Amino acid sequence: KSHVTMRIYDVSGRSIRTLVNKILPGGKHQAMWDGKDKAGRNAASNIYFCRLQIGSFTSTERLILLR
């Protein structure tokens, strides 16, 4: 088991939405972003970053949202 967080950030580094923030067992897991911000509004077409943190491991991927 590890604490897992997955967050979406805009290009300014502001957190747009938290997709996962909990302790998960080992194995495959899936999370999907519906393109909405914390308030449930559609995020604008832009470049975003998805940061995954599992314990001390961190990975960041670039996303492009087109509306």
PQR file with spaces between the fields and no chain letter, atoms N, CA, C, O and H, PARSE charges and radii, in Angstrom:
ATOM       1  N    LYS     1       0.842   -1.184    0.000 -0.4000 1.5000
ATOM       2  CA   LYS     1       0.000    0.000    0.000 -0.0000 2.0000
ATOM       3  C    LYS     1       0.882    1.240    0.000  0.5500 1.7000
ATOM       4  O    LYS     1       1.906    1.290    0.681 -0.5500 1.4000
ATOM       5  N    SER     2       0.468    2.241   -0.775 -0.4000 1.5000
ATOM       6  CA   SER     2       1.198    3.504   -0.842 -0.0000 2.0000
ATOM       7  C    SER     2       0.203    4.648   -0.970  0.5500 1.7000
ATOM       8  O    SER     2      -0.898    4.482   -1.493 -0.5500 1.4000
ATOM       9  H    SER     2      -0.364    2.200   -1.327  0.4000 1.0000
ATOM      10  N    HIS     3       0.615    5.814   -0.481 -0.4000 1.5000
ATOM      11  CA   HIS     3      -0.209    7.004   -0.675 -0.0000 2.0000
ATOM      12  C    HIS     3       0.013    7.500   -2.091  0.5500 1.7000
ATOM      13  O    HIS     3       1.151    7.706   -2.513 -0.5500 1.4000
ATOM      14  H    HIS     3       1.510    5.950   -0.056  0.4000 1.0000
ATOM      15  N    VAL     4      -1.074    7.691   -2.825 -0.4000 1.5000
ATOM      16  CA   VAL     4      -1.019    8.079   -4.229 -0.0000 2.0000
ATOM      17  C    VAL     4      -1.766    9.399   -4.409  0.5500 1.7000
ATOM      18  O    VAL     4      -2.890    9.557   -3.933 -0.5500 1.4000
ATOM      19  H    VAL     4      -1.998    7.524   -2.483  0.4000 1.0000
ATOM      20  N    THR     5      -1.128   10.340   -5.099 -0.4000 1.5000
ATOM      21  CA   THR     5      -1.828   11.561   -5.504 -0.0000 2.0000
ATOM      22  C    THR     5      -1.623   11.756   -6.990  0.5500 1.7000
ATOM      23  O    THR     5      -0.540   11.510   -7.522 -0.5500 1.4000
ATOM      24  H    THR     5      -0.215   10.212   -5.485  0.4000 1.0000
ATOM      25  N    MET     6      -2.667   12.197   -7.648 -0.4000 1.5000
ATOM      26  CA   MET     6      -2.605   12.552   -9.057 -0.0000 2.0000
ATOM      27  C    MET     6      -3.351   13.863   -9.210  0.5500 1.7000
ATOM      28  O    MET     6      -4.545   13.956   -8.923 -0.5500 1.4000
ATOM      29  H    MET     6      -3.546   12.397   -7.216  0.4000 1.0000
ATOM      30  N    ARG     7      -2.622   14.881   -9.670 -0.4000 1.5000
ATOM      31  CA   ARG     7      -3.209   16.211   -9.804 -0.0000 2.0000
ATOM      32  C    ARG     7      -2.944   16.773  -11.190  0.5500 1.7000
ATOM      33  O    ARG     7      -1.945   16.453  -11.834 -0.5500 1.4000
ATOM      34  H    ARG     7      -1.652   14.806   -9.902  0.4000 1.0000
ATOM      35  N    ILE     8      -3.862   17.616  -11.628 -0.4000 1.5000
ATOM      36  CA   ILE     8      -3.729   18.330  -12.892 -0.0000 2.0000
ATOM      37  C    ILE     8      -3.349   19.774  -12.566  0.5500 1.7000
ATOM      38  O    ILE     8      -3.967   20.407  -11.710 -0.5500 1.4000
ATOM      39  H    ILE     8      -4.673   17.876  -11.105  0.4000 1.0000
ATOM      40  N    TYR     9      -2.332   20.287  -13.255 -0.4000 1.5000
ATOM      41  CA   TYR     9      -1.848   21.655  -13.062 -0.0000 2.0000
ATOM      42  C    TYR     9      -1.896   22.409  -14.379  0.5500 1.7000
ATOM      43  O    TYR     9      -1.746   21.817  -15.448 -0.5500 1.4000
ATOM      44  H    TYR     9      -1.830   19.772  -13.950  0.4000 1.0000
ATOM      45  N    ASP    10      -2.109   23.735  -14.297 -0.4000 1.5000
ATOM      46  CA   ASP    10      -2.014   24.550  -15.508 -0.0000 2.0000
ATOM      47  C    ASP    10      -0.556   24.941  -15.733  0.5500 1.7000
ATOM      48  O    ASP    10       0.310   24.583  -14.935 -0.5500 1.4000
ATOM      49  H    ASP    10      -2.231   24.216  -13.429  0.4000 1.0000
ATOM      50  N    VAL    11      -0.278   25.671  -16.814 -0.4000 1.5000
ATOM      51  CA   VAL    11       1.105   26.019  -17.154 -0.0000 2.0000
ATOM      52  C    VAL    11       1.733   26.963  -16.130  0.5500 1.7000
ATOM      53  O    VAL    11       2.957   27.083  -16.081 -0.5500 1.4000
ATOM      54  H    VAL    11      -0.981   25.961  -17.463  0.4000 1.0000
ATOM      55  N    SER    12       0.920   27.633  -15.312 -0.4000 1.5000
ATOM      56  CA   SER    12       1.443   28.510  -14.256 -0.0000 2.0000
ATOM      57  C    SER    12       1.745   27.750  -12.974  0.5500 1.7000
ATOM      58  O    SER    12       2.258   28.328  -12.015 -0.5500 1.4000
ATOM      59  H    SER    12      -0.074   27.535  -15.351  0.4000 1.0000
ATOM      60  N    GLY    13       1.429   26.449  -12.947 -0.4000 1.5000
ATOM      61  CA   GLY    13       1.692   25.637  -11.773 -0.0000 2.0000
ATOM      62  C    GLY    13       0.553   25.606  -10.767  0.5500 1.7000
ATOM      63  O    GLY    13       0.701   25.053   -9.678 -0.5500 1.4000
ATOM      64  H    GLY    13       1.012   25.980  -13.726  0.4000 1.0000
ATOM      65  N    ARG    14      -0.587   26.197  -11.124 -0.4000 1.5000
ATOM      66  CA   ARG    14      -1.752   26.176  -10.225 -0.0000 2.0000
ATOM      67  C    ARG    14      -2.461   24.838  -10.358  0.5500 1.7000
ATOM      68  O    ARG    14      -2.658   24.327  -11.460 -0.5500 1.4000
ATOM      69  H    ARG    14      -0.708   26.647  -12.009  0.4000 1.0000
ATOM      70  N    SER    15      -2.840   24.282   -9.214 -0.4000 1.5000
ATOM      71  CA   SER    15      -3.577   23.025   -9.213 -0.0000 2.0000
ATOM      72  C    SER    15      -4.982   23.265   -9.759  0.5500 1.7000
ATOM      73  O    SER    15      -5.715   24.115   -9.253 -0.5500 1.4000
ATOM      74  H    SER    15      -2.679   24.698   -8.319  0.4000 1.0000
ATOM      75  N    ILE    16      -5.350   22.517  -10.786 -0.4000 1.5000
ATOM      76  CA   ILE    16      -6.664   22.633  -11.419 -0.0000 2.0000
ATOM      77  C    ILE    16      -7.632   21.628  -10.806  0.5500 1.7000
ATOM      78  O    ILE    16      -8.798   21.936  -10.560 -0.5500 1.4000
ATOM      79  H    ILE    16      -4.755   21.827  -11.197  0.4000 1.0000
ATOM      80  N    ARG    17      -7.126   20.418  -10.563 -0.4000 1.5000
ATOM      81  CA   ARG    17      -8.001   19.364  -10.047 -0.0000 2.0000
ATOM      82  C    ARG    17      -7.176   18.236   -9.459  0.5500 1.7000
ATOM      83  O    ARG    17      -6.104   17.912   -9.970 -0.5500 1.4000
ATOM      84  H    ARG    17      -6.179   20.168  -10.763  0.4000 1.0000
ATOM      85  N    THR    18      -7.669   17.642   -8.392 -0.4000 1.5000
ATOM      86  CA   THR    18      -7.061   16.450   -7.804 -0.0000 2.0000
ATOM      87  C    THR    18      -7.896   15.250   -8.223  0.5500 1.7000
ATOM      88  O    THR    18      -9.093   15.185   -7.940 -0.5500 1.4000
ATOM      89  H    THR    18      -8.540   17.905   -7.976  0.4000 1.0000
ATOM      90  N    LEU    19      -7.257   14.301   -8.899 -0.4000 1.5000
ATOM      91  CA   LEU    19      -7.966   13.114   -9.368 -0.0000 2.0000
ATOM      92  C    LEU    19      -7.890   11.977   -8.357  0.5500 1.7000
ATOM      93  O    LEU    19      -8.852   11.226   -8.197 -0.5500 1.4000
ATOM      94  H    LEU    19      -6.285   14.354   -9.129  0.4000 1.0000
ATOM      95  N    VAL    20      -6.764   11.844   -7.680 -0.4000 1.5000
ATOM      96  CA   VAL    20      -6.567   10.779   -6.696 -0.0000 2.0000
ATOM      97  C    VAL    20      -5.796   11.362   -5.521  0.5500 1.7000
ATOM      98  O    VAL    20      -4.836   12.110   -5.709 -0.5500 1.4000
ATOM      99  H    VAL    20      -5.983   12.454   -7.810  0.4000 1.0000
ATOM     100  N    ASN    21      -6.214   11.021   -4.317 -0.4000 1.5000
ATOM     101  CA   ASN    21      -5.491   11.409   -3.110 -0.0000 2.0000
ATOM     102  C    ASN    21      -5.856   10.419   -2.005  0.5500 1.7000
ATOM     103  O    ASN    21      -6.654   10.726   -1.119 -0.5500 1.4000
ATOM     104  H    ASN    21      -6.994   10.413   -4.163  0.4000 1.0000
ATOM     105  N    LYS    22      -5.257    9.222   -2.071 -0.4000 1.5000
ATOM     106  CA   LYS    22      -5.597    8.184   -1.095 -0.0000 2.0000
ATOM     107  C    LYS    22      -4.552    7.083   -1.092  0.5500 1.7000
ATOM     108  O    LYS    22      -3.670    7.041   -1.951 -0.5500 1.4000
ATOM     109  H    LYS    22      -4.609    8.973   -2.791  0.4000 1.0000
ATOM     110  N    ILE    23      -4.660    6.213   -0.137 -0.4000 1.5000
ATOM     111  CA   ILE    23      -3.780    5.050   -0.050 -0.0000 2.0000
ATOM     112  C    ILE    23      -4.385    3.939   -0.912  0.5500 1.7000
ATOM     113  O    ILE    23      -5.558    3.590   -0.779 -0.5500 1.4000
ATOM     114  H    ILE    23      -5.376    6.247    0.561  0.4000 1.0000
ATOM     115  N    LEU    24      -3.552    3.400   -1.795 -0.4000 1.5000
ATOM     116  CA   LEU    24      -4.007    2.341   -2.700 -0.0000 2.0000
ATOM     117  C    LEU    24      -3.107    1.120   -2.550  0.5500 1.7000
ATOM     118  O    LEU    24      -1.917    1.254   -2.267 -0.5500 1.4000
ATOM     119  H    LEU    24      -2.599    3.683   -1.903  0.4000 1.0000
ATOM     120  N    PRO    25      -3.676   -0.077   -2.742 -0.5600 1.5000
ATOM     121  CA   PRO    25      -2.848   -1.287   -2.730  0.2800 2.0000
ATOM     122  C    PRO    25      -2.035   -1.367   -4.018  0.5500 1.7000
ATOM     123  O    PRO    25      -2.344   -0.681   -4.993 -0.5500 1.4000
ATOM     124  N    GLY    26      -1.006   -2.194   -4.024 -0.4000 1.5000
ATOM     125  CA   GLY    26      -0.222   -2.401   -5.230 -0.0000 2.0000
ATOM     126  C    GLY    26      -1.081   -2.953   -6.352  0.5500 1.7000
ATOM     127  O    GLY    26      -2.123   -3.559   -6.103 -0.5500 1.4000
ATOM     128  H    GLY    26      -0.755   -2.751   -3.233  0.4000 1.0000
ATOM     129  N    GLY    27      -0.649   -2.747   -7.577 -0.4000 1.5000
ATOM     130  CA   GLY    27      -1.395   -3.253   -8.731 -0.0000 2.0000
ATOM     131  C    GLY    27      -1.773   -2.144   -9.674  0.5500 1.7000
ATOM     132  O    GLY    27      -1.364   -0.997   -9.491 -0.5500 1.4000
ATOM     133  H    GLY    27       0.198   -2.254   -7.779  0.4000 1.0000
ATOM     134  N    LYS    28      -2.552   -2.478  -10.683 -0.4000 1.5000
ATOM     135  CA   LYS    28      -2.972   -1.504  -11.688 -0.0000 2.0000
ATOM     136  C    LYS    28      -4.176   -0.710  -11.192  0.5500 1.7000
ATOM     137  O    LYS    28      -5.100   -1.258  -10.590 -0.5500 1.4000
ATOM     138  H    LYS    28      -2.884   -3.410  -10.831  0.4000 1.0000
ATOM     139  N    HIS    29      -4.142    0.585  -11.456 -0.4000 1.5000
ATOM     140  CA   HIS    29      -5.245    1.479  -11.132 -0.0000 2.0000
ATOM     141  C    HIS    29      -5.402    2.449  -12.287  0.5500 1.7000
ATOM     142  O    HIS    29      -4.471    2.653  -13.067 -0.5500 1.4000
ATOM     143  H    HIS    29      -3.391    1.031  -11.944  0.4000 1.0000
ATOM     144  N    GLN    30      -6.572    3.044  -12.398 -0.4000 1.5000
ATOM     145  CA   GLN    30      -6.846    3.950  -13.500 -0.0000 2.0000
ATOM     146  C    GLN    30      -7.579    5.170  -12.982  0.5500 1.7000
ATOM     147  O    GLN    30      -8.453    5.063  -12.122 -0.5500 1.4000
ATOM     148  H    GLN    30      -7.328    2.879  -11.765  0.4000 1.0000
ATOM     149  N    ALA    31      -7.216    6.341  -13.512 -0.4000 1.5000
ATOM     150  CA   ALA    31      -7.918    7.584  -13.204 -0.0000 2.0000
ATOM     151  C    ALA    31      -8.074    8.344  -14.510  0.5500 1.7000
ATOM     152  O    ALA    31      -7.172    8.348  -15.348 -0.5500 1.4000
ATOM     153  H    ALA    31      -6.505    6.428  -14.210  0.4000 1.0000
ATOM     154  N    MET    32      -9.213    8.981  -14.677 -0.4000 1.5000
ATOM     155  CA   MET    32      -9.462    9.743  -15.897 -0.0000 2.0000
ATOM     156  C    MET    32      -9.861   11.165  -15.526  0.5500 1.7000
ATOM     157  O    MET    32     -10.589   11.393  -14.561 -0.5500 1.4000
ATOM     158  H    MET    32      -9.945    8.978  -13.996  0.4000 1.0000
ATOM     159  N    TRP    33      -9.365   12.118  -16.318 -0.4000 1.5000
ATOM     160  CA   TRP    33      -9.732   13.517  -16.145 -0.0000 2.0000
ATOM     161  C    TRP    33     -10.787   13.855  -17.183  0.5500 1.7000
ATOM     162  O    TRP    33     -10.595   13.620  -18.376 -0.5500 1.4000
ATOM     163  H    TRP    33      -8.773   11.933  -17.102  0.4000 1.0000
ATOM     164  N    ASP    34     -11.898   14.407  -16.725 -0.4000 1.5000
ATOM     165  CA   ASP    34     -12.990   14.767  -17.626 -0.0000 2.0000
ATOM     166  C    ASP    34     -12.848   16.175  -18.195  0.5500 1.7000
ATOM     167  O    ASP    34     -13.767   16.664  -18.853 -0.5500 1.4000
ATOM     168  H    ASP    34     -12.053   14.598  -15.756  0.4000 1.0000
ATOM     169  N    GLY    35     -11.720   16.834  -17.956 -0.4000 1.5000
ATOM     170  CA   GLY    35     -11.493   18.175  -18.495 -0.0000 2.0000
ATOM     171  C    GLY    35     -12.131   19.280  -17.670  0.5500 1.7000
ATOM     172  O    GLY    35     -12.242   20.417  -18.130 -0.5500 1.4000
ATOM     173  H    GLY    35     -10.973   16.436  -17.421  0.4000 1.0000
ATOM     174  N    LYS    36     -12.547   18.954  -16.462 -0.4000 1.5000
ATOM     175  CA   LYS    36     -13.192   19.956  -15.608 -0.0000 2.0000
ATOM     176  C    LYS    36     -12.258   20.358  -14.467  0.5500 1.7000
ATOM     177  O    LYS    36     -11.377   19.597  -14.067 -0.5500 1.4000
ATOM     178  H    LYS    36     -12.457   18.031  -16.089  0.4000 1.0000
ATOM     179  N    ASP    37     -12.472   21.581  -13.950 -0.4000 1.5000
ATOM     180  CA   ASP    37     -11.674   22.055  -12.824 -0.0000 2.0000
ATOM     181  C    ASP    37     -12.317   21.651  -11.504  0.5500 1.7000
ATOM     182  O    ASP    37     -13.292   20.900  -11.490 -0.5500 1.4000
ATOM     183  H    ASP    37     -13.187   22.200  -14.276  0.4000 1.0000
ATOM     184  N    LYS    38     -11.769   22.150  -10.384 -0.4000 1.5000
ATOM     185  CA   LYS    38     -12.272   21.796   -9.046 -0.0000 2.0000
ATOM     186  C    LYS    38     -13.740   22.159   -8.862  0.5500 1.7000
ATOM     187  O    LYS    38     -14.461   21.478   -8.133 -0.5500 1.4000
ATOM     188  H    LYS    38     -10.976   22.760  -10.395  0.4000 1.0000
ATOM     189  N    ALA    39     -14.188   23.236   -9.522 -0.4000 1.5000
ATOM     190  CA   ALA    39     -15.560   23.713   -9.375 -0.0000 2.0000
ATOM     191  C    ALA    39     -16.523   23.047  -10.355  0.5500 1.7000
ATOM     192  O    ALA    39     -17.714   23.358  -10.359 -0.5500 1.4000
ATOM     193  H    ALA    39     -13.602   23.789  -10.114  0.4000 1.0000
ATOM     194  N    GLY    40     -16.018   22.134  -11.183 -0.4000 1.5000
ATOM     195  CA   GLY    40     -16.873   21.444  -12.139 -0.0000 2.0000
ATOM     196  C    GLY    40     -17.053   22.177  -13.456  0.5500 1.7000
ATOM     197  O    GLY    40     -17.869   21.778  -14.286 -0.5500 1.4000
ATOM     198  H    GLY    40     -15.050   21.882  -11.179  0.4000 1.0000
ATOM     199  N    ARG    41     -16.287   23.261  -13.653 -0.4000 1.5000
ATOM     200  CA   ARG    41     -16.355   24.007  -14.922 -0.0000 2.0000
ATOM     201  C    ARG    41     -15.396   23.397  -15.927  0.5500 1.7000
ATOM     202  O    ARG    41     -14.364   22.838  -15.555 -0.5500 1.4000
ATOM     203  H    ARG    41     -15.624   23.586  -12.979  0.4000 1.0000
ATOM     204  N    ASN    42     -15.743   23.506  -17.208 -0.4000 1.5000
ATOM     205  CA   ASN    42     -14.851   23.020  -18.254 -0.0000 2.0000
ATOM     206  C    ASN    42     -13.563   23.832  -18.251  0.5500 1.7000
ATOM     207  O    ASN    42     -13.602   25.062  -18.269 -0.5500 1.4000
ATOM     208  H    ASN    42     -16.581   23.959  -17.510  0.4000 1.0000
ATOM     209  N    ALA    43     -12.425   23.148  -18.229 -0.4000 1.5000
ATOM     210  CA   ALA    43     -11.143   23.832  -18.345 -0.0000 2.0000
ATOM     211  C    ALA    43     -10.965   24.277  -19.795  0.5500 1.7000
ATOM     212  O    ALA    43     -11.460   23.630  -20.718 -0.5500 1.4000
ATOM     213  H    ALA    43     -12.393   22.149  -18.215  0.4000 1.0000
ATOM     214  N    ALA    44     -10.262   25.374  -19.981 -0.4000 1.5000
ATOM     215  CA   ALA    44     -10.043   25.928  -21.324 -0.0000 2.0000
ATOM     216  C    ALA    44      -9.068   25.055  -22.105  0.5500 1.7000
ATOM     217  O    ALA    44      -8.262   24.327  -21.524 -0.5500 1.4000
ATOM     218  H    ALA    44      -9.861   25.900  -19.231  0.4000 1.0000
ATOM     219  N    SER    45      -9.154   25.139  -23.425 -0.4000 1.5000
ATOM     220  CA   SER    45      -8.161   24.479  -24.268 -0.0000 2.0000
ATOM     221  C    SER    45      -6.801   25.050  -23.910  0.5500 1.7000
ATOM     222  O    SER    45      -6.614   26.267  -23.914 -0.5500 1.4000
ATOM     223  H    SER    45      -9.808   25.731  -23.896  0.4000 1.0000
ATOM     224  N    ASN    46      -5.853   24.178  -23.602 -0.4000 1.5000
ATOM     225  CA   ASN    46      -4.542   24.643  -23.168 -0.0000 2.0000
ATOM     226  C    ASN    46      -3.644   23.441  -22.933  0.5500 1.7000
ATOM     227  O    ASN    46      -4.049   22.297  -23.137 -0.5500 1.4000
ATOM     228  H    ASN    46      -6.005   23.189  -23.599  0.4000 1.0000
ATOM     229  N    ILE    47      -2.422   23.714  -22.502 -0.4000 1.5000
ATOM     230  CA   ILE    47      -1.499   22.675  -22.080 -0.0000 2.0000
ATOM     231  C    ILE    47      -1.616   22.554  -20.570  0.5500 1.7000
ATOM     232  O    ILE    47      -1.644   23.560  -19.860 -0.5500 1.4000
ATOM     233  H    ILE    47      -2.092   24.643  -22.337  0.4000 1.0000
ATOM     234  N    TYR    48      -1.684   21.324  -20.081 -0.4000 1.5000
ATOM     235  CA   TYR    48      -1.767   21.038  -18.652 -0.0000 2.0000
ATOM     236  C    TYR    48      -0.725   19.986  -18.317  0.5500 1.7000
ATOM     237  O    TYR    48      -0.151   19.358  -19.207 -0.5500 1.4000
ATOM     238  H    TYR    48      -1.661   20.507  -20.658  0.4000 1.0000
ATOM     239  N    PHE    49      -0.488   19.801  -17.043 -0.4000 1.5000
ATOM     240  CA   PHE    49       0.457   18.792  -16.580 -0.0000 2.0000
ATOM     241  C    PHE    49      -0.230   17.895  -15.566  0.5500 1.7000
ATOM     242  O    PHE    49      -0.964   18.366  -14.697 -0.5500 1.4000
ATOM     243  H    PHE    49      -0.954   20.311  -16.320  0.4000 1.0000
ATOM     244  N    CYS    50       0.014   16.612  -15.684 -0.4000 1.5000
ATOM     245  CA   CYS    50      -0.518   15.635  -14.748 -0.0000 2.0000
ATOM     246  C    CYS    50       0.654   15.125  -13.919  0.5500 1.7000
ATOM     247  O    CYS    50       1.599   14.552  -14.462 -0.5500 1.4000
ATOM     248  H    CYS    50       0.611   16.229  -16.390  0.4000 1.0000
ATOM     249  N    ARG    51       0.596   15.331  -12.603 -0.4000 1.5000
ATOM     250  CA   ARG    51       1.670   14.881  -11.708 -0.0000 2.0000
ATOM     251  C    ARG    51       1.163   13.705  -10.873  0.5500 1.7000
ATOM     252  O    ARG    51       0.166   13.812  -10.159 -0.5500 1.4000
ATOM     253  H    ARG    51      -0.172   15.796  -12.162  0.4000 1.0000
ATOM     254  N    LEU    52       1.862   12.605  -10.978 -0.4000 1.5000
ATOM     255  CA   LEU    52       1.565   11.400  -10.210 -0.0000 2.0000
ATOM     256  C    LEU    52       2.631   11.240   -9.141  0.5500 1.7000
ATOM     257  O    LEU    52       3.823   11.244   -9.447 -0.5500 1.4000
ATOM     258  H    LEU    52       2.673   12.519  -11.557  0.4000 1.0000
ATOM     259  N    GLN    53       2.215   11.099   -7.892 -0.4000 1.5000
ATOM     260  CA   GLN    53       3.140   10.858   -6.791 -0.0000 2.0000
ATOM     261  C    GLN    53       2.726    9.580   -6.077  0.5500 1.7000
ATOM     262  O    GLN    53       1.586    9.435   -5.635 -0.5500 1.4000
ATOM     263  H    GLN    53       1.246   11.096   -7.644  0.4000 1.0000
ATOM     264  N    ILE    54       3.676    8.658   -5.973 -0.4000 1.5000
ATOM     265  CA   ILE    54       3.460    7.401   -5.261 -0.0000 2.0000
ATOM     266  C    ILE    54       4.611    7.275   -4.275  0.5500 1.7000
ATOM     267  O    ILE    54       5.736    6.962   -4.666 -0.5500 1.4000
ATOM     268  H    ILE    54       4.602    8.776   -6.332  0.4000 1.0000
ATOM     269  N    GLY    55       4.337    7.516   -3.010 -0.4000 1.5000
ATOM     270  CA   GLY    55       5.419    7.530   -2.029 -0.0000 2.0000
ATOM     271  C    GLY    55       6.424    8.602   -2.409  0.5500 1.7000
ATOM     272  O    GLY    55       6.053    9.768   -2.537 -0.5500 1.4000
ATOM     273  H    GLY    55       3.424    7.771   -2.692  0.4000 1.0000
ATOM     274  N    SER    56       7.700    8.234   -2.594 -0.4000 1.5000
ATOM     275  CA   SER    56       8.729    9.203   -2.969 -0.0000 2.0000
ATOM     276  C    SER    56       8.912    9.306   -4.489  0.5500 1.7000
ATOM     277  O    SER    56       9.704   10.124   -4.957 -0.5500 1.4000
ATOM     278  H    SER    56       8.001    7.286   -2.490  0.4000 1.0000
ATOM     279  N    PHE    57       8.197    8.497   -5.256 -0.4000 1.5000
ATOM     280  CA   PHE    57       8.270    8.530   -6.719 -0.0000 2.0000
ATOM     281  C    PHE    57       7.355    9.622   -7.256  0.5500 1.7000
ATOM     282  O    PHE    57       6.214    9.752   -6.813 -0.5500 1.4000
ATOM     283  H    PHE    57       7.553    7.832   -4.876  0.4000 1.0000
ATOM     284  N    THR    58       7.856   10.416   -8.218 -0.4000 1.5000
ATOM     285  CA   THR    58       7.054   11.445   -8.872 -0.0000 2.0000
ATOM     286  C    THR    58       7.268   11.376  -10.375  0.5500 1.7000
ATOM     287  O    THR    58       8.396   11.229  -10.847 -0.5500 1.4000
ATOM     288  H    THR    58       8.784   10.311   -8.578  0.4000 1.0000
ATOM     289  N    SER    59       6.176   11.484  -11.121 -0.4000 1.5000
ATOM     290  CA   SER    59       6.227   11.519  -12.576 -0.0000 2.0000
ATOM     291  C    SER    59       5.271   12.595  -13.065  0.5500 1.7000
ATOM     292  O    SER    59       4.149   12.706  -12.571 -0.5500 1.4000
ATOM     293  H    SER    59       5.260   11.603  -10.737  0.4000 1.0000
ATOM     294  N    THR    60       5.716   13.391  -14.040 -0.4000 1.5000
ATOM     295  CA   THR    60       4.885   14.449  -14.603 -0.0000 2.0000
ATOM     296  C    THR    60       4.787   14.266  -16.107  0.5500 1.7000
ATOM     297  O    THR    60       5.795   14.063  -16.784 -0.5500 1.4000
ATOM     298  H    THR    60       6.628   13.300  -14.442  0.4000 1.0000
ATOM     299  N    GLU    61       3.566   14.338  -16.625 -0.4000 1.5000
ATOM     300  CA   GLU    61       3.322   14.209  -18.064 -0.0000 2.0000
ATOM     301  C    GLU    61       2.568   15.428  -18.567  0.5500 1.7000
ATOM     302  O    GLU    61       1.726   15.981  -17.860 -0.5500 1.4000
ATOM     303  H    GLU    61       2.748   14.503  -16.075  0.4000 1.0000
ATOM     304  N    ARG    62       2.870   15.842  -19.780 -0.4000 1.5000
ATOM     305  CA   ARG    62       2.187   16.976  -20.396 -0.0000 2.0000
ATOM     306  C    ARG    62       0.913   16.491  -21.081  0.5500 1.7000
ATOM     307  O    ARG    62       0.903   15.451  -21.739 -0.5500 1.4000
ATOM     308  H    ARG    62       3.555   15.393  -20.354  0.4000 1.0000
ATOM     309  N    LEU    63      -0.157   17.261  -20.915 -0.4000 1.5000
ATOM     310  CA   LEU    63      -1.436   16.973  -21.559 -0.0000 2.0000
ATOM     311  C    LEU    63      -1.833   18.161  -22.418  0.5500 1.7000
ATOM     312  O    LEU    63      -1.530   19.303  -22.072 -0.5500 1.4000
ATOM     313  H    LEU    63      -0.149   18.107  -20.381  0.4000 1.0000
ATOM     314  N    ILE    64      -2.492   17.913  -23.507 -0.4000 1.5000
ATOM     315  CA   ILE    64      -3.051   18.985  -24.328 -0.0000 2.0000
ATOM     316  C    ILE    64      -4.546   18.788  -24.372  0.5500 1.7000
ATOM     317  O    ILE    64      -5.034   17.753  -24.826 -0.5500 1.4000
ATOM     318  H    ILE    64      -2.738   16.985  -23.788  0.4000 1.0000
ATOM     319  N    LEU    65      -5.273   19.784  -23.899 -0.4000 1.5000
ATOM     320  CA   LEU    65      -6.738   19.728  -23.899 -0.0000 2.0000
ATOM     321  C    LEU    65      -7.245   20.604  -25.034  0.5500 1.7000
ATOM     322  O    LEU    65      -6.972   21.804  -25.071 -0.5500 1.4000
ATOM     323  H    LEU    65      -4.877   20.625  -23.530  0.4000 1.0000
ATOM     324  N    LEU    66      -7.980   20.004  -25.954 -0.4000 1.5000
ATOM     325  CA   LEU    66      -8.564   20.726  -27.079 -0.0000 2.0000
ATOM     326  C    LEU    66     -10.073   20.620  -26.994  0.5500 1.7000
ATOM     327  O    LEU    66     -10.625   19.526  -26.871 -0.5500 1.4000
ATOM     328  H    LEU    66      -8.202   19.029  -25.923  0.4000 1.0000
ATOM     329  N    ARG    67     -10.721   21.739  -27.059 -0.4000 1.5000
ATOM     330  CA   ARG    67     -12.195   21.763  -27.005 -0.0000 2.0000
ATOM     331  C    ARG    67     -12.745   22.092  -28.371  0.5500 1.7000
ATOM     332  O    ARG    67     -13.961   22.163  -28.546 -0.5500 1.4000
ATOM     333  H    ARG    67     -10.273   22.627  -27.159  0.4000 1.0000
